[in-house]
């Protein structure tokens, strides 16, 4: 019998395996084609997560709506579930679109570093090039963090599933979910690291730790909350927010990938990423989850 403290430790383990995929970010000797292929694999993993997230969210919302039609649930519950579904997608997708439009586009003219170099004229060409390279690397860092946020919201819902299984007395199911989600998170770390591969300056370990905690930490939080309090609309809301966020991130990564490799290589990468997602998901499916 697993006690509450043991459950929390297992929830933390399920989330923090995301660090297994993060070391990819420190690889620097990667040309554009290899980076594009790695990027495509990460997109494949994200596509799998999108399908997985939306299927679980819609299954719950659809079940509530069907129950309302059959008279076994209230119309209010059905409307709340549907509002959580579509409202979450709007928050995740349109919210990040607004964020990207306002913050992710960098203007070199507005940069005080570049402005001083343009007016002073005393800096060397080498120094200018290095500064421009650093500025151009802002977007990969922010993209990586946005991916971590999207995955973190998704992992929060996974933690809720673990906690709710424990609270209902289904200890075996909770343990199966821990194993399956731990395997999933290892591949999700790869998705976070993909935008950072091949940069001229190696990512700081502090940033990698932050990204890992943002992406994997919510599994622990969700496990703790799910074991104490359950709510179908909240579960649907967080799943749909995660799905909307992952759609936005996937489109950004696809746009970048198209400039790096051919369509054939992209499709192969998608296949490898999807395969990785489905194989790890078998750990949960075969356990009867």
Number of C-alpha atoms within 10 A of each C-alpha: 6 12 8 14 10 11 22 22 13 22 32 23 20 29 32 23 21 28 24 16 19 23 14 20 24 18 15 16 12 14 12 15 15 16 22 27 23 26 30 30 28 30 29 26 27 27 20 19 23 21 12 17 23 20 15 15 25 18 12 19 26 16 14 25 23 15 16 17 13 10 10 11 15 14 16 12 17 21 16 19 26 22 16 24 27 17 18 24 24 18 19 25 23 15 16 20 17 12 13 17 9 10 11 15 11 13 10 13 10 9 11 10 14 17 12 12 15 13 8 9 9 9 11 9 10 9 11 15 11 13 15 14 14 14 16 15 17 13 18 18 19 16 21 22 22 23 29 27 23 27 27 25 28 28 31 27 28 28 33 29 23 33 31 24 21 23 17 11 10 13 18 16 18 25 20 19 27 27 20 21 26 25 23 26 29 21 24 30 29 24 31 31 31 28 27 28 26 20 21 14 14 13 19 10 12 9 13 23 13 14 26 28 19 23 30 34 24 26 35 27 20 27 32 23 16 24 21 13 11 16 11 15 22 17 24 29 28 26 32 32 27 30 32 27 29 30 20 20 22 22 12 14 21 17 10 15 23 14 12 19 18 13 12 9 19 23 15 15 22 24 17 19 25 20 16 19 23 16 13 19 19 13 20 20 14 10 14 11 14
